[in-house]
Amino acid sequence: MTDLELVKELVRKTCRCGAAKKAHQTFCLRCYQSLPGMMQRALYARLGKGYREAYHQAAEFLDTERSVG
């Protein structure tokens, strides 16, 4: 995912799970709270400073949780 795609996702008001979320937040509250604390904190990194990697790690975690649950 490019930085531009990440920015567009941040502006969106729908989480990748389909639930509503606030603009400028990566995930809805339910998805965010299901992440381990280390992943939650990593999402505060800036683009180009680790955010892309944090996003991909969190998205992979959430996808795995959804397929197991």
Biopython code that builds the backbone (N, CA, C, O; Angstrom):
import numpy as np
from Bio.PDB.StructureBuilder import StructureBuilder

atoms = [
    (1, "MET", "N", (0.855, -1.174, 0.000)),
    (1, "MET", "CA", (0.000, 0.000, 0.000)),
    (1, "MET", "C", (0.900, 1.236, 0.000)),
    (1, "MET", "O", (1.853, 1.316, 0.775)),
    (2, "THR", "N", (0.600, 2.172, -0.848)),
    (2, "THR", "CA", (1.407, 3.390, -0.939)),
    (2, "THR", "C", (1.017, 4.371, 0.167)),
    (2, "THR", "O", (-0.013, 4.215, 0.822)),
    (3, "ASP", "N", (1.857, 5.375, 0.358)),
    (3, "ASP", "CA", (1.536, 6.407, 1.352)),
    (3, "ASP", "C", (0.229, 7.115, 0.996)),
    (3, "ASP", "O", (-0.563, 7.434, 1.882)),
    (4, "LEU", "N", (0.001, 7.362, -0.291)),
    (4, "LEU", "CA", (-1.239, 8.021, -0.707)),
    (4, "LEU", "C", (-2.450, 7.159, -0.355)),
    (4, "LEU", "O", (-3.462, 7.682, 0.113)),
    (5, "GLU", "N", (-2.362, 5.863, -0.569)),
    (5, "GLU", "CA", (-3.464, 4.961, -0.215)),
    (5, "GLU", "C", (-3.691, 4.938, 1.290)),
    (5, "GLU", "O", (-4.832, 4.866, 1.745)),
    (6, "LEU", "N", (-2.618, 5.000, 2.062)),
    (6, "LEU", "CA", (-2.747, 5.042, 3.519)),
    (6, "LEU", "C", (-3.443, 6.320, 3.970)),
    (6, "LEU", "O", (-4.283, 6.291, 4.869)),
    (7, "VAL", "N", (-3.094, 7.438, 3.348)),
    (7, "VAL", "CA", (-3.734, 8.713, 3.688)),
    (7, "VAL", "C", (-5.224, 8.651, 3.346)),
    (7, "VAL", "O", (-6.060, 9.094, 4.134)),
    (8, "LYS", "N", (-5.555, 8.107, 2.185)),
    (8, "LYS", "CA", (-6.968, 7.980, 1.802)),
    (8, "LYS", "C", (-7.715, 7.106, 2.804)),
    (8, "LYS", "O", (-8.859, 7.398, 3.153)),
    (9, "GLU", "N", (-7.078, 6.042, 3.264)),
    (9, "GLU", "CA", (-7.713, 5.173, 4.260)),
    (9, "GLU", "C", (-7.918, 5.919, 5.579)),
    (9, "GLU", "O", (-8.938, 5.730, 6.242)),
    (10, "LEU", "N", (-6.968, 6.756, 5.962)),
    (10, "LEU", "CA", (-7.109, 7.534, 7.193)),
    (10, "LEU", "C", (-8.274, 8.517, 7.103)),
    (10, "LEU", "O", (-8.956, 8.755, 8.100)),
    (11, "VAL", "N", (-8.507, 9.080, 5.939)),
    (11, "VAL", "CA", (-9.570, 10.069, 5.757)),
    (11, "VAL", "C", (-10.947, 9.407, 5.717)),
    (11, "VAL", "O", (-11.949, 10.008, 6.104)),
    (12, "ARG", "N", (-10.979, 8.167, 5.244)),
    (12, "ARG", "CA", (-12.243, 7.436, 5.167)),
    (12, "ARG", "C", (-12.929, 7.347, 6.521)),
    (12, "ARG", "O", (-12.276, 7.379, 7.565)),
    (13, "LYS", "N", (-14.236, 7.236, 6.494)),
    (13, "LYS", "CA", (-14.998, 7.111, 7.731)),
    (13, "LYS", "C", (-15.538, 5.696, 7.922)),
    (13, "LYS", "O", (-16.456, 5.463, 8.709)),
    (14, "THR", "N", (-14.949, 4.762, 7.185)),
    (14, "THR", "CA", (-15.313, 3.361, 7.308)),
    (14, "THR", "C", (-14.045, 2.552, 7.556)),
    (14, "THR", "O", (-13.063, 2.689, 6.826)),
    (15, "CYS", "N", (-14.068, 1.735, 8.558)),
    (15, "CYS", "CA", (-12.948, 0.854, 8.892)),
    (15, "CYS", "C", (-12.857, -0.257, 7.853)),
    (15, "CYS", "O", (-13.818, -0.511, 7.127)),
    (16, "ARG", "N", (-11.737, -0.900, 7.782)),
    (16, "ARG", "CA", (-11.585, -2.013, 6.835)),
    (16, "ARG", "C", (-12.533, -3.155, 7.162)),
    (16, "ARG", "O", (-12.804, -3.986, 6.295)),
    (17, "CYS", "N", (-13.053, -3.225, 8.405)),
    (17, "CYS", "CA", (-14.013, -4.274, 8.773)),
    (17, "CYS", "C", (-15.433, -3.912, 8.334)),
    (17, "CYS", "O", (-16.331, -4.752, 8.376)),
    (18, "GLY", "N", (-15.632, -2.656, 7.913)),
    (18, "GLY", "CA", (-16.951, -2.205, 7.479)),
    (18, "GLY", "C", (-17.666, -1.327, 8.491)),
    (18, "GLY", "O", (-18.673, -0.700, 8.163)),
    (19, "ALA", "N", (-17.160, -1.274, 9.714)),
    (19, "ALA", "CA", (-17.787, -0.456, 10.767)),
    (19, "ALA", "C", (-17.411, 1.015, 10.576)),
    (19, "ALA", "O", (-16.427, 1.338, 9.910)),
    (20, "ALA", "N", (-18.201, 1.884, 11.164)),
    (20, "ALA", "CA", (-17.909, 3.315, 11.119)),
    (20, "ALA", "C", (-16.682, 3.630, 11.969)),
    (20, "ALA", "O", (-16.452, 3.001, 13.002)),
    (21, "LYS", "N", (-15.911, 4.593, 11.530)),
    (21, "LYS", "CA", (-14.762, 5.077, 12.298)),
    (21, "LYS", "C", (-14.646, 6.571, 12.066)),
    (21, "LYS", "O", (-15.232, 7.112, 11.128)),
    (22, "LYS", "N", (-13.903, 7.220, 12.910)),
    (22, "LYS", "CA", (-13.669, 8.645, 12.745)),
    (22, "LYS", "C", (-12.568, 8.859, 11.722)),
    (22, "LYS", "O", (-11.622, 8.075, 11.644)),
    (23, "ALA", "N", (-12.692, 9.916, 10.945)),
    (23, "ALA", "CA", (-11.630, 10.279, 10.012)),
    (23, "ALA", "C", (-10.366, 10.544, 10.816)),
    (23, "ALA", "O", (-10.433, 11.010, 11.953)),
    (24, "HIS", "N", (-9.244, 10.254, 10.237)),
    (24, "HIS", "CA", (-7.923, 10.434, 10.846)),
    (24, "HIS", "C", (-7.617, 9.381, 11.902)),
    (24, "HIS", "O", (-6.628, 9.500, 12.625)),
    (25, "GLN", "N", (-8.455, 8.351, 11.999)),
    (25, "GLN", "CA", (-8.147, 7.194, 12.829)),
    (25, "GLN", "C", (-7.960, 6.009, 11.898)),
    (25, "GLN", "O", (-8.642, 5.894, 10.880)),
    (26, "THR", "N", (-7.042, 5.136, 12.247)),
    (26, "THR", "CA", (-6.722, 4.019, 11.367)),
    (26, "THR", "C", (-7.838, 2.995, 11.317)),
    (26, "THR", "O", (-8.204, 2.532, 10.237)),
    (27, "PHE", "N", (-8.382, 2.635, 12.465)),
    (27, "PHE", "CA", (-9.401, 1.596, 12.557)),
    (27, "PHE", "C", (-10.551, 2.073, 13.440)),
    (27, "PHE", "O", (-10.437, 3.079, 14.141)),
    (28, "CYS", "N", (-11.664, 1.331, 13.393)),
    (28, "CYS", "CA", (-12.772, 1.611, 14.310)),
    (28, "CYS", "C", (-12.304, 1.253, 15.722)),
    (28, "CYS", "O", (-11.280, 0.594, 15.898)),
    (29, "LEU", "N", (-13.056, 1.689, 16.709)),
    (29, "LEU", "CA", (-12.678, 1.462, 18.103)),
    (29, "LEU", "C", (-12.571, -0.025, 18.424)),
    (29, "LEU", "O", (-11.642, -0.438, 19.118)),
    (30, "ARG", "N", (-13.505, -0.834, 17.930)),
    (30, "ARG", "CA", (-13.483, -2.271, 18.217)),
    (30, "ARG", "C", (-12.211, -2.926, 17.673)),
    (30, "ARG", "O", (-11.562, -3.703, 18.373)),
    (31, "CYS", "N", (-11.860, -2.614, 16.433)),
    (31, "CYS", "CA", (-10.644, -3.184, 15.839)),
    (31, "CYS", "C", (-9.410, -2.685, 16.580)),
    (31, "CYS", "O", (-8.515, -3.464, 16.906)),
    (32, "TYR", "N", (-9.368, -1.391, 16.841)),
    (32, "TYR", "CA", (-8.214, -0.810, 17.522)),
    (32, "TYR", "C", (-8.012, -1.454, 18.897)),
    (32, "TYR", "O", (-6.890, -1.800, 19.267)),
    (33, "GLN", "N", (-9.093, -1.611, 19.643)),
    (33, "GLN", "CA", (-8.973, -2.178, 20.987)),
    (33, "GLN", "C", (-8.627, -3.663, 20.978)),
    (33, "GLN", "O", (-8.156, -4.188, 21.987)),
    (34, "SER", "N", (-8.848, -4.339, 19.876)),
    (34, "SER", "CA", (-8.498, -5.757, 19.809)),
    (34, "SER", "C", (-7.008, -5.967, 19.498)),
    (34, "SER", "O", (-6.509, -7.089, 19.586)),
    (35, "LEU", "N", (-6.305, -4.894, 19.138)),
    (35, "LEU", "CA", (-4.866, -4.978, 18.874)),
    (35, "LEU", "C", (-4.088, -5.007, 20.183)),
    (35, "LEU", "O", (-4.499, -4.386, 21.163)),
    (36, "PRO", "N", (-2.969, -5.722, 20.207)),
    (36, "PRO", "CA", (-2.086, -5.652, 21.383)),
    (36, "PRO", "C", (-1.583, -4.213, 21.556)),
    (36, "PRO", "O", (-1.454, -3.476, 20.579)),
    (37, "GLY", "N", (-1.304, -3.824, 22.784)),
    (37, "GLY", "CA", (-0.867, -2.458, 23.083)),
    (37, "GLY", "C", (0.310, -1.989, 22.248)),
    (37, "GLY", "O", (0.361, -0.827, 21.845)),
    (38, "MET", "N", (1.253, -2.877, 21.983)),
    (38, "MET", "CA", (2.421, -2.521, 21.186)),
    (38, "MET", "C", (2.000, -2.092, 19.772)),
    (38, "MET", "O", (2.555, -1.143, 19.217)),
    (39, "MET", "N", (1.028, -2.789, 19.203)),
    (39, "MET", "CA", (0.542, -2.444, 17.862)),
    (39, "MET", "C", (-0.246, -1.139, 17.893)),
    (39, "MET", "O", (-0.143, -0.327, 16.974)),
    (40, "GLN", "N", (-1.028, -0.939, 18.942)),
    (40, "GLN", "CA", (-1.777, 0.313, 19.067)),
    (40, "GLN", "C", (-0.817, 1.500, 19.079)),
    (40, "GLN", "O", (-1.024, 2.476, 18.358)),
    (41, "ARG", "N", (0.218, 1.419, 19.886)),
    (41, "ARG", "CA", (1.179, 2.525, 19.991)),
    (41, "ARG", "C", (1.919, 2.762, 18.677)),
    (41, "ARG", "O", (2.202, 3.905, 18.319)),
    (42, "ALA", "N", (2.229, 1.691, 17.966)),
    (42, "ALA", "CA", (2.969, 1.815, 16.706)),
    (42, "ALA", "C", (2.180, 2.587, 15.657)),
    (42, "ALA", "O", (2.772, 3.181, 14.755)),
    (43, "LEU", "N", (0.852, 2.587, 15.760)),
    (43, "LEU", "CA", (0.025, 3.294, 14.778)),
    (43, "LEU", "C", (0.111, 4.813, 14.922)),
    (43, "LEU", "O", (-0.426, 5.541, 14.087)),
    (44, "TYR", "N", (0.764, 5.287, 15.948)),
    (44, "TYR", "CA", (0.958, 6.732, 16.115)),
    (44, "TYR", "C", (2.213, 7.228, 15.398)),
    (44, "TYR", "O", (2.514, 8.421, 15.434)),
    (45, "ALA", "N", (2.938, 6.331, 14.756)),
    (45, "ALA", "CA", (4.119, 6.736, 13.987)),
    (45, "ALA", "C", (3.668, 7.549, 12.775)),
    (45, "ALA", "O", (2.551, 7.384, 12.284)),
    (46, "ARG", "N", (4.529, 8.406, 12.311)),
    (46, "ARG", "CA", (4.217, 9.206, 11.123)),
    (46, "ARG", "C", (4.491, 8.414, 9.857)),
    (46, "ARG", "O", (5.270, 7.460, 9.853)),
    (47, "LEU", "N", (3.829, 8.832, 8.778)),
    (47, "LEU", "CA", (4.134, 8.239, 7.479)),
    (47, "LEU", "C", (5.620, 8.445, 7.202)),
    (47, "LEU", "O", (6.158, 9.529, 7.431)),
    (48, "GLY", "N", (6.261, 7.424, 6.720)),
    (48, "GLY", "CA", (7.688, 7.501, 6.464)),
    (48, "GLY", "C", (8.538, 7.249, 7.698)),
    (48, "GLY", "O", (9.763, 7.169, 7.601)),
    (49, "LYS", "N", (7.912, 7.126, 8.839)),
    (49, "LYS", "CA", (8.620, 6.901, 10.107)),
    (49, "LYS", "C", (8.123, 5.637, 10.800)),
    (49, "LYS", "O", (8.270, 5.493, 12.014)),
    (50, "GLY", "N", (7.536, 4.722, 10.032)),
    (50, "GLY", "CA", (7.099, 3.461, 10.602)),
    (50, "GLY", "C", (5.601, 3.197, 10.536)),
    (50, "GLY", "O", (5.158, 2.097, 10.867)),
    (51, "TYR", "N", (4.807, 4.186, 10.112)),
    (51, "TYR", "CA", (3.352, 3.986, 10.090)),
    (51, "TYR", "C", (2.953, 2.886, 9.111)),
    (51, "TYR", "O", (2.114, 2.046, 9.434)),
    (52, "ARG", "N", (3.542, 2.883, 7.926)),
    (52, "ARG", "CA", (3.177, 1.894, 6.916)),
    (52, "ARG", "C", (3.379, 0.475, 7.466)),
    (52, "ARG", "O", (2.508, -0.383, 7.323)),
    (53, "GLU", "N", (4.513, 0.246, 8.084)),
    (53, "GLU", "CA", (4.804, -1.070, 8.637)),
    (53, "GLU", "C", (3.841, -1.413, 9.770)),
    (53, "GLU", "O", (3.368, -2.545, 9.873)),
    (54, "ALA", "N", (3.555, -0.424, 10.622)),
    (54, "ALA", "CA", (2.624, -0.635, 11.737)),
    (54, "ALA", "C", (1.231, -0.966, 11.213)),
    (54, "ALA", "O", (0.554, -1.846, 11.745)),
    (55, "TYR", "N", (0.804, -0.254, 10.161)),
    (55, "TYR", "CA", (-0.508, -0.500, 9.572)),
    (55, "TYR", "C", (-0.603, -1.927, 9.041)),
    (55, "TYR", "O", (-1.565, -2.640, 9.325)),
    (56, "HIS", "N", (0.395, -2.336, 8.275)),
    (56, "HIS", "CA", (0.361, -3.671, 7.676)),
    (56, "HIS", "C", (0.376, -4.762, 8.745)),
    (56, "HIS", "O", (-0.319, -5.769, 8.611)),
    (57, "GLN", "N", (1.150, -4.573, 9.785)),
    (57, "GLN", "CA", (1.209, -5.552, 10.868)),
    (57, "GLN", "C", (-0.149, -5.635, 11.573)),
    (57, "GLN", "O", (-0.634, -6.729, 11.860)),
    (58, "ALA", "N", (-0.754, -4.492, 11.847)),
    (58, "ALA", "CA", (-2.056, -4.463, 12.522)),
    (58, "ALA", "C", (-3.143, -5.063, 11.634)),
    (58, "ALA", "O", (-3.983, -5.824, 12.113)),
    (59, "ALA", "N", (-3.133, -4.726, 10.350)),
    (59, "ALA", "CA", (-4.135, -5.259, 9.428)),
    (59, "ALA", "C", (-4.015, -6.777, 9.326)),
    (59, "ALA", "O", (-5.027, -7.478, 9.302)),
    (60, "GLU", "N", (-2.805, -7.280, 9.265)),
    (60, "GLU", "CA", (-2.589, -8.725, 9.204)),
    (60, "GLU", "C", (-3.098, -9.392, 10.488)),
    (60, "GLU", "O", (-3.727, -10.449, 10.434)),
    (61, "PHE", "N", (-2.828, -8.777, 11.626)),
    (61, "PHE", "CA", (-3.304, -9.295, 12.910)),
    (61, "PHE", "C", (-4.834, -9.348, 12.916)),
    (61, "PHE", "O", (-5.414, -10.361, 13.307)),
    (62, "LEU", "N", (-5.488, -8.268, 12.489)),
    (62, "LEU", "CA", (-6.941, -8.210, 12.495)),
    (62, "LEU", "C", (-7.530, -9.228, 11.522)),
    (62, "LEU", "O", (-8.537, -9.864, 11.833)),
    (63, "ASP", "N", (-6.923, -9.391, 10.359)),
    (63, "ASP", "CA", (-7.420, -10.375, 9.385)),
    (63, "ASP", "C", (-7.311, -11.785, 9.960)),
    (63, "ASP", "O", (-8.209, -12.605, 9.767)),
    (64, "THR", "N", (-6.221, -12.068, 10.662)),
    (64, "THR", "CA", (-6.032, -13.378, 11.270)),
    (64, "THR", "C", (-7.057, -13.605, 12.371)),
    (64, "THR", "O", (-7.629, -14.689, 12.482)),
    (65, "GLU", "N", (-7.288, -12.581, 13.182)),
    (65, "GLU", "CA", (-8.278, -12.683, 14.264)),
    (65, "GLU", "C", (-9.675, -12.952, 13.695)),
    (65, "GLU", "O", (-10.429, -13.757, 14.241)),
    (66, "ARG", "N", (-10.009, -12.280, 12.608)),
    (66, "ARG", "CA", (-11.325, -12.446, 11.990)),
    (66, "ARG", "C", (-11.497, -13.847, 11.415)),
    (66, "ARG", "O", (-12.577, -14.430, 11.511)),
    (67, "SER", "N", (-10.435, -14.393, 10.816)),
    (67, "SER", "CA", (-10.560, -15.715, 10.208)),
    (67, "SER", "C", (-10.615, -16.820, 11.266)),
    (67, "SER", "O", (-11.189, -17.884, 11.035)),
    (68, "VAL", "N", (-10.009, -16.552, 12.430)),
    (68, "VAL", "CA", (-10.028, -17.537, 13.518)),
    (68, "VAL", "C", (-11.349, -17.460, 14.270)),
    (68, "VAL", "O", (-11.931, -18.481, 14.635)),
    (69, "GLY", "N", (-11.817, -16.221, 14.497)),
    (69, "GLY", "CA", (-13.020, -15.995, 15.291)),
    (69, "GLY", "C", (-14.219, -16.276, 14.518)),
    (69, "GLY", "O", (-15.330, -16.138, 15.030)),
]
sb = StructureBuilder()
sb.init_structure("model")
sb.init_model(0)
sb.init_chain("A")
sb.init_seg("    ")
for serial, (resi, resn, name, xyz) in enumerate(atoms, 1):
    if name == "N":
        sb.init_residue(resn, " ", resi, " ")
    sb.init_atom(name, np.array(xyz, "f"), 0.0, 1.0, " ", f" {name:<3s}", serial, name[0])
structure = sb.get_structure()
